[in-house]
Amino acid sequence: MTPDDLPLLSVPSAPAVLPDGSAAIVAVTHPDLETDEYAGQLWLVPLGSEAAPGRLTRGHRDTSPDVSPDGRWVAFCRAEPKGRPQLYVVEATGGEPVRLTDAPLGVSAPRFSPDGRRVAYLARVPEDGRYVAGGDPAAEPARHITSFRYRGDGVGFERDKRQHVFVVDVPFTADVPAQLDATSQVPDATALTRGDAEVRGARWLPSGDALVAVVARHAAREEDLRRDAVLVPAGSSATDVLDLVPVTDADRGSALAVEVAVPSTDGASVWLLASDLGDSGRDFVAAHLGLFRVGLPVAGEAPTAPTRLTDADSVDLDLGVLAESPDGPLVGVQHRGAVHLARVGADGSLVTLLGGRHVVSGAAVAAGAPSSAVVTAASPTSAGDVLTVPLGEEGAVTSRTDLSSRLRATGLREPRELETSAPDGYPVHGWVVTPDPERHGTGPYPTILMIHGGPHAQYTHAVFDEVQVLAAAGWAVVLGNPRGSSGYGRAHGRAIHRAFGTVDTDDVLALLEAASALPEIDGERVGVMGGSYGGYLTAWLTTRTDRFAAAIVERGFLDPVSFVGSSDIGWFFGLEYLGDAGDDDGARAVAAQSPMAHVGEVRTPTLVIHSEQDWRCPVEQGQRWFVELRRRGVEAELLLFPGEGHELTRSGRPRHRQQRFEHVLAWWSRHLPAS
């Protein structure tokens, strides 16, 4: 894979399944270097026949499909080139889509009502005079900030464009059967929520008289990380978010940060994906995402306490996977670089339905075909495909698409698993990826140690473009999940609590040593690179050793002191992970974990990559690292990307992603030449 192959990364969305189970609809998107945007369409994927998948729509960027309960219609978001996504509806058999919204900042997450006559969606509501097309942002009024939480990476300022729930009628004709009325103007939408808080992910109750959504509505919402599930009435007027009926209630002691809320099909309860943040509401370090069940509130009574069904210490779920099946909810379980599809029993037991090296990203079960799940999942040879997975003991997993065939033709290199031990005997797990010997000889190859962000995240088995580009150019890559990562239990994730740069350092170096024992790895010619927390650990390693020929520190968390006041998560992240530098003892503890406090020890040539609009690890972190290295005579370069945020390598403009790869390859070619 080369930087020019980015458009071959075709990734499917979570599936929307026709009620009879005959087909699934997914949005397949890819980076488009020509338009410098992400492009894609909806695809209809037959499930019960050998018919080939085919495009259902042909817009510039069509995403987020949802199928009506009768299976006739598909709601989705369409964005024109350089435009905002708007809500459209099209027949499931194809045809001309009909536009239903004209929201100034676009819409997301459409959901059909149970009767199929309405669609709920989310949209940001700008304050008067702000975010006006063609306007001058510098002429807008000043922002008066009174809370810690006021902006987010990739979103920008939030308080002046709160996200709320809306509903719009689908314009049907009077014909029998009804058809879409494409002659009418964009219909008026009804706001269901209003007020000074962010509303997330609204799902209809089976009754159709309300939706379940997620919002921080409690009194201390500006001081902690808790969020509640709430009921949103589906009437004709908006309810203030502070007046919404709680399903979970932080004001009554709930410690949950609810991420996803899905009503059960019987309408009696709600499934939650949530993490328990303790009494402080900020104890987020390795707080495993779990599955909870809670009954719907009874009028005039306090909400019931949610029941946690998955183990808090050993099971960490994936945010994107939650579906109900006849025998229990389906979830995605993070496990040693995989995300397995599992069914949760009433007693919390897990039955793995799709395991191995799959990385599941979405799942759905059709009401009319409850014997199998429709799943989107990646693997070592696929950036994502649609699969059918039996829910019982009979049947085989069947791949329904092959979206990565052109990508595989570039010569993908499959990772080889590594297992070793840290100096204290702790087991360490990772991978090594080596170049094609037919193109680059049998080695030994110069090697790059790659470190992931998070830290509570995991490298997975799925195709990873950064590794593939380096391997194709002649470098071996070592990567893994040191202590602090997810997917190996809560104790593994919390091992670096107040201990950044300790056992995590031991683990990544142990992986590098294990790889260096392989005959195809040149353990004397090594480099190191990483982004976000990986940028932290990369910089930290260069303060501890001169072993590396060069380093790339990308979007790094480099000074925990200035991070507190400049990052969108600074008011809690470093304080919880590293400690509070508010007194002498705290300052010493933070300095002991701070790369910036030890920058004078660095001698390693370093390329610093940062985005100008990164509000997660603000650009000052990278700029100061670059300047401090240069002041001390260390070879250092700074690569800045305008208009980009923290997610440059995953969702930045395609040409910027291509340019970044070109600079990375040029840096390694200079400092760690490959054949």
ROBA-48357 format. One line per 10 residues: their letters; for each residue x negated, y negated, z negated of C-alpha. Coordinates in steps of 0.5 Angstrom, whole numbers, plus 500, padded with zeros to 3 digits. Each point is the difference from the previous one (the first is absolute). Example, Ala and Ser with C-alpha at 12.3 -4.5 7.8 and 13.67 -1.06 7.14 Angstrom:
! ROBA-48357
as = 475:509:484 ~ 498:493:502
This chain:
! ROBA-48357
mtpddlplls = 500:500:500 ~ 497:493:502 ~ 503:493:498 ~ 504:500:507 ~ 504:506:498 ~ 504:497:494 ~ 506:500:505 ~ 500:507:499 ~ 502:500:493 ~ 507:501:501
vpsapavlpd = 504:501:493 ~ 507:502:499 ~ 504:497:495 ~ 504:504:494 ~ 506:504:504 ~ 507:498:501 ~ 504:506:501 ~ 507:501:504 ~ 505:503:495 ~ 501:506:504
gsaaivavth = 492:501:500 ~ 499:501:507 ~ 495:494:501 ~ 496:495:496 ~ 498:493:502 ~ 494:497:498 ~ 496:494:502 ~ 493:501:503 ~ 496:494:499 ~ 492:499:503
pdletdeyag = 495:494:500 ~ 501:497:507 ~ 493:496:502 ~ 503:497:506 ~ 506:496:496 ~ 496:500:493 ~ 506:503:496 ~ 503:506:498 ~ 504:503:505 ~ 505:506:500
qlwlvplgse = 507:503:502 ~ 505:504:497 ~ 500:507:502 ~ 505:506:500 ~ 497:506:498 ~ 504:507:501 ~ 500:505:494 ~ 504:506:502 ~ 498:500:507 ~ 494:501:505
aapgrltrgh = 501:493:503 ~ 495:495:500 ~ 500:493:495 ~ 501:494:504 ~ 501:493:499 ~ 507:497:498 ~ 498:493:500 ~ 495:496:504 ~ 499:493:496 ~ 493:497:498
rdtspdvspd = 500:503:493 ~ 506:504:498 ~ 500:502:493 ~ 503:503:494 ~ 506:504:503 ~ 506:502:496 ~ 506:504:502 ~ 507:499:499 ~ 504:505:496 ~ 504:503:506
grwvafcrae = 493:500:504 ~ 503:495:506 ~ 495:494:498 ~ 493:499:499 ~ 498:493:496 ~ 493:498:500 ~ 496:494:500 ~ 497:497:507 ~ 495:495:500 ~ 498:496:507
pkgrpqlyvv = 493:498:501 ~ 498:495:495 ~ 507:500:497 ~ 503:502:494 ~ 504:507:499 ~ 507:500:501 ~ 506:505:499 ~ 502:503:506 ~ 505:506:501 ~ 500:505:506
eatggepvrl = 504:506:501 ~ 496:507:498 ~ 501:502:507 ~ 496:494:503 ~ 503:493:503 ~ 499:493:499 ~ 499:498:493 ~ 504:495:497 ~ 497:494:495 ~ 503:499:494
tdaplgvsap = 495:495:496 ~ 497:493:501 ~ 496:500:494 ~ 494:495:500 ~ 495:504:496 ~ 503:507:503 ~ 503:506:497 ~ 498:507:497 ~ 503:506:498 ~ 507:501:503
rfspdgrrva = 505:505:497 ~ 507:502:503 ~ 505:500:495 ~ 504:506:499 ~ 506:498:504 ~ 495:498:506 ~ 503:493:501 ~ 495:496:496 ~ 492:500:500 ~ 496:498:494
ylarvpedgr = 493:497:500 ~ 495:496:497 ~ 498:493:502 ~ 496:494:497 ~ 504:493:499 ~ 495:494:501 ~ 501:494:496 ~ 503:494:504 ~ 494:497:504 ~ 495:506:499
yvaggdpaae = 498:505:505 ~ 503:496:506 ~ 499:502:507 ~ 495:495:503 ~ 500:496:493 ~ 493:497:496 ~ 499:505:494 ~ 495:494:498 ~ 506:495:499 ~ 504:505:496
parhitsfry = 502:498:493 ~ 495:502:494 ~ 501:507:497 ~ 501:500:493 ~ 497:506:496 ~ 502:502:493 ~ 499:508:500 ~ 495:505:502 ~ 503:503:505 ~ 501:495:506
rgdgvgferd = 497:503:506 ~ 498:507:503 ~ 495:502:505 ~ 503:501:507 ~ 507:496:498 ~ 497:494:498 ~ 504:495:495 ~ 506:504:498 ~ 504:495:495 ~ 502:495:506
krqhvfvvdv = 502:506:504 ~ 503:505:496 ~ 502:507:503 ~ 508:502:499 ~ 505:505:503 ~ 505:498:505 ~ 505:504:504 ~ 503:499:507 ~ 506:503:503 ~ 498:504:507
pftadvpaql = 504:497:505 ~ 505:505:503 ~ 505:500:506 ~ 507:502:499 ~ 499:506:505 ~ 501:507:497 ~ 495:502:499 ~ 497:493:498 ~ 494:498:504 ~ 495:494:498
datsqvpdat = 502:494:502 ~ 494:497:504 ~ 504:493:502 ~ 501:497:493 ~ 495:495:497 ~ 495:502:494 ~ 505:502:495 ~ 500:496:493 ~ 497:504:494 ~ 502:500:493
altrgdaevr = 494:499:495 ~ 502:505:494 ~ 494:497:495 ~ 497:494:499 ~ 496:496:494 ~ 492:500:498 ~ 498:507:501 ~ 498:505:505 ~ 505:506:502 ~ 497:506:503
garwlpsgda = 503:506:504 ~ 507:500:500 ~ 504:507:501 ~ 508:501:500 ~ 504:504:495 ~ 504:505:503 ~ 506:496:498 ~ 498:494:504 ~ 502:495:495 ~ 493:499:498
lvavvarhaa = 492:501:501 ~ 495:502:496 ~ 493:495:500 ~ 494:499:496 ~ 499:493:497 ~ 496:497:494 ~ 505:497:497 ~ 498:500:492 ~ 498:494:496 ~ 493:502:500
reedlrrdav = 500:501:508 ~ 494:495:501 ~ 496:503:494 ~ 500:508:502 ~ 501:505:506 ~ 506:503:498 ~ 506:500:505 ~ 507:503:499 ~ 505:503:505 ~ 506:496:500
lvpagssatd = 507:501:503 ~ 502:495:506 ~ 507:499:501 ~ 502:500:508 ~ 505:494:499 ~ 501:494:504 ~ 495:495:496 ~ 493:501:497 ~ 499:502:493 ~ 494:496:496
vldlvpvtda = 495:506:499 ~ 500:498:492 ~ 507:502:500 ~ 499:507:504 ~ 502:506:496 ~ 494:504:498 ~ 499:507:501 ~ 494:500:496 ~ 499:494:495 ~ 493:497:498
drgsalavev = 504:495:496 ~ 502:506:496 ~ 493:504:499 ~ 499:503:507 ~ 493:500:502 ~ 501:503:507 ~ 497:496:506 ~ 505:503:505 ~ 498:500:507 ~ 506:504:504
avpstdgasv = 507:501:498 ~ 504:505:504 ~ 507:502:498 ~ 502:507:499 ~ 505:503:506 ~ 505:501:494 ~ 500:493:498 ~ 499:502:493 ~ 493:498:499 ~ 493:497:503
wllasdlgds = 494:503:501 ~ 494:495:499 ~ 493:500:502 ~ 497:496:494 ~ 494:500:495 ~ 500:499:493 ~ 496:494:498 ~ 500:500:492 ~ 502:495:495 ~ 496:495:503
grdfvaahlg = 503:501:507 ~ 493:499:503 ~ 497:507:499 ~ 499:501:507 ~ 494:504:500 ~ 501:507:503 ~ 507:499:498 ~ 503:506:504 ~ 506:499:505 ~ 505:505:497
lfrvglpvag = 507:502:502 ~ 506:498:495 ~ 507:501:500 ~ 505:495:497 ~ 507:500:500 ~ 504:494:503 ~ 502:495:495 ~ 507:500:497 ~ 504:493:500 ~ 499:497:493
eaptaptrlt = 494:505:498 ~ 493:499:499 ~ 496:504:505 ~ 498:507:499 ~ 493:502:499 ~ 496:503:506 ~ 498:507:500 ~ 493:502:503 ~ 500:506:504 ~ 493:500:502
dadsvdldlg = 494:501:495 ~ 496:493:498 ~ 493:503:500 ~ 500:505:505 ~ 505:498:506 ~ 499:493:504 ~ 505:499:505 ~ 499:496:507 ~ 504:494:501 ~ 503:501:507
vlaespdgpl = 503:507:498 ~ 507:501:497 ~ 506:504:503 ~ 506:504:497 ~ 501:508:502 ~ 505:504:497 ~ 495:504:496 ~ 497:493:497 ~ 496:494:502 ~ 494:500:505
vgvqhrgavh = 494:496:498 ~ 493:499:502 ~ 495:503:495 ~ 493:497:501 ~ 495:506:499 ~ 492:500:501 ~ 500:496:507 ~ 507:502:502 ~ 507:498:499 ~ 505:506:500
larvgadgsl = 507:501:501 ~ 503:503:493 ~ 507:501:498 ~ 501:498:492 ~ 505:505:496 ~ 504:498:495 ~ 495:502:495 ~ 495:496:503 ~ 496:506:504 ~ 497:499:506
vtllggrhvv = 501:504:506 ~ 495:498:506 ~ 503:501:507 ~ 495:497:504 ~ 493:500:497 ~ 493:501:503 ~ 496:494:503 ~ 507:496:502 ~ 501:493:498 ~ 507:499:499
sgaavaagap = 503:493:501 ~ 508:501:501 ~ 505:505:499 ~ 508:501:502 ~ 505:505:499 ~ 506:500:505 ~ 507:501:497 ~ 502:505:505 ~ 493:504:500 ~ 498:500:493
ssavvtaasp = 496:506:501 ~ 494:496:502 ~ 496:494:499 ~ 498:495:506 ~ 493:498:498 ~ 495:495:502 ~ 493:502:499 ~ 493:499:502 ~ 494:505:500 ~ 492:500:501
tsagdvltvp = 502:500:508 ~ 507:496:500 ~ 501:493:498 ~ 507:502:499 ~ 505:504:503 ~ 508:503:499 ~ 500:507:496 ~ 506:504:498 ~ 499:504:494 ~ 505:505:497
lgeegavtsr = 503:499:493 ~ 500:507:499 ~ 496:506:500 ~ 501:502:508 ~ 498:496:506 ~ 493:497:502 ~ 498:493:500 ~ 501:497:507 ~ 496:494:503 ~ 505:496:504
tdlssrlrat = 496:495:503 ~ 492:499:502 ~ 499:493:500 ~ 492:501:499 ~ 499:504:506 ~ 496:494:503 ~ 497:498:494 ~ 497:507:499 ~ 497:500:507 ~ 495:495:498
glreprelet = 497:505:496 ~ 502:500:493 ~ 496:503:495 ~ 503:504:494 ~ 498:498:493 ~ 496:506:496 ~ 502:500:493 ~ 495:499:494 ~ 500:502:493 ~ 494:499:495
sapdgypvhg = 499:498:493 ~ 498:493:497 ~ 495:500:495 ~ 504:501:494 ~ 503:506:503 ~ 507:497:503 ~ 502:503:507 ~ 500:495:505 ~ 504:501:507 ~ 499:497:507
wvvtpdperh = 498:501:507 ~ 494:499:505 ~ 502:499:507 ~ 494:501:505 ~ 499:497:508 ~ 501:505:506 ~ 494:504:500 ~ 501:500:508 ~ 499:493:500 ~ 496:498:495
gtgpyptilm = 495:506:499 ~ 500:505:493 ~ 498:494:496 ~ 498:499:494 ~ 504:494:501 ~ 500:493:497 ~ 505:500:495 ~ 505:495:497 ~ 503:501:493 ~ 508:497:501
ihggphaqyt = 504:498:493 ~ 507:499:500 ~ 504:494:497 ~ 505:500:494 ~ 497:503:496 ~ 506:504:499 ~ 501:502:507 ~ 497:506:504 ~ 497:502:506 ~ 504:505:504
havfdevqvl = 499:505:505 ~ 504:496:505 ~ 496:497:506 ~ 496:494:498 ~ 498:495:506 ~ 494:497:496 ~ 497:507:499 ~ 501:502:507 ~ 497:494:503 ~ 494:501:496
aaagwavvlg = 499:507:501 ~ 501:499:508 ~ 495:495:500 ~ 495:505:496 ~ 500:499:493 ~ 502:505:495 ~ 505:498:495 ~ 501:502:492 ~ 507:498:497 ~ 503:503:494
nprgssgygr = 505:498:494 ~ 496:499:494 ~ 502:499:493 ~ 505:494:500 ~ 504:503:506 ~ 507:503:501 ~ 502:507:501 ~ 496:503:495 ~ 504:499:494 ~ 501:494:495
ahgraihraf = 493:501:496 ~ 496:500:507 ~ 504:493:501 ~ 498:497:493 ~ 493:502:500 ~ 498:494:502 ~ 504:496:495 ~ 496:494:497 ~ 494:504:504 ~ 499:498:507
gtvdtddvla = 494:502:503 ~ 498:506:495 ~ 503:507:502 ~ 503:497:507 ~ 493:498:502 ~ 497:507:497 ~ 506:504:504 ~ 498:496:507 ~ 493:501:499 ~ 501:508:499
lleaasalpe = 504:500:506 ~ 494:497:504 ~ 495:505:497 ~ 505:506:501 ~ 500:498:508 ~ 493:498:500 ~ 498:507:499 ~ 504:502:506 ~ 495:501:506 ~ 503:495:505
idgervgvmg = 500:495:495 ~ 494:495:499 ~ 500:498:493 ~ 494:495:500 ~ 504:496:505 ~ 507:498:497 ~ 504:494:500 ~ 506:498:496 ~ 507:496:501 ~ 506:499:497
gsyggyltaw = 506:496:500 ~ 504:496:494 ~ 498:505:494 ~ 496:503:505 ~ 497:494:501 ~ 499:499:492 ~ 496:507:500 ~ 496:499:506 ~ 497:493:497 ~ 500:503:493
lttrtdrfaa = 495:506:503 ~ 496:495:503 ~ 499:497:494 ~ 497:506:497 ~ 496:503:506 ~ 496:499:506 ~ 501:506:503 ~ 505:498:505 ~ 497:497:507 ~ 506:495:500
aivergfldp = 507:499:497 ~ 507:497:503 ~ 504:497:494 ~ 507:499:503 ~ 506:496:497 ~ 496:501:493 ~ 502:499:493 ~ 493:497:498 ~ 501:495:494 ~ 506:502:495
vsfvgssdig = 499:494:497 ~ 502:495:506 ~ 505:506:502 ~ 505:498:494 ~ 501:493:503 ~ 500:501:507 ~ 503:507:502 ~ 508:502:500 ~ 498:505:496 ~ 495:497:496
wffgleylgd = 504:498:494 ~ 501:508:498 ~ 495:504:504 ~ 493:499:498 ~ 503:499:492 ~ 503:507:500 ~ 494:503:504 ~ 494:497:497 ~ 502:496:494 ~ 501:492:498
agdddgarav = 494:496:500 ~ 503:495:496 ~ 495:501:494 ~ 493:502:499 ~ 501:508:500 ~ 505:500:505 ~ 496:495:505 ~ 494:505:499 ~ 504:506:501 ~ 503:497:507
aaqspmahvg = 493:498:502 ~ 497:507:499 ~ 505:502:505 ~ 499:494:505 ~ 496:500:506 ~ 500:492:500 ~ 497:501:493 ~ 494:504:503 ~ 499:497:507 ~ 493:498:499
evrtptlvih = 498:508:500 ~ 503:501:507 ~ 494:501:506 ~ 505:503:505 ~ 501:497:506 ~ 508:499:500 ~ 505:498:505 ~ 506:497:496 ~ 507:500:504 ~ 506:496:498
seqdwrcpve = 506:497:502 ~ 502:493:499 ~ 507:501:498 ~ 498:506:495 ~ 504:498:494 ~ 499:507:496 ~ 492:499:500 ~ 500:493:502 ~ 495:498:505 ~ 496:496:495
qgqrwfvelr = 498:507:497 ~ 496:502:507 ~ 497:493:501 ~ 497:499:493 ~ 497:507:501 ~ 497:498:507 ~ 497:494:497 ~ 497:503:494 ~ 497:505:504 ~ 497:495:505
rrgveaelll = 498:495:494 ~ 496:506:498 ~ 497:502:506 ~ 504:506:502 ~ 502:501:507 ~ 507:499:500 ~ 505:498:505 ~ 508:498:500 ~ 505:502:505 ~ 507:496:498
fpgegheltr = 506:501:504 ~ 505:495:500 ~ 507:501:499 ~ 499:507:497 ~ 502:502:493 ~ 498:506:496 ~ 502:505:505 ~ 496:498:506 ~ 497:508:501 ~ 507:503:500
sgrprhrqqr = 505:494:502 ~ 496:494:503 ~ 501:498:507 ~ 497:505:505 ~ 495:496:503 ~ 497:498:493 ~ 500:508:498 ~ 496:501:507 ~ 495:494:498 ~ 499:503:493
fehvlawwsr = 498:506:503 ~ 495:497:505 ~ 497:496:494 ~ 500:506:496 ~ 496:505:505 ~ 495:494:502 ~ 498:499:492 ~ 499:508:500 ~ 497:500:506 ~ 495:495:498
hlpas = 499:503:493 ~ 501:507:500 ~ 499:502:508 ~ 504:506:502 ~ 498:504:506
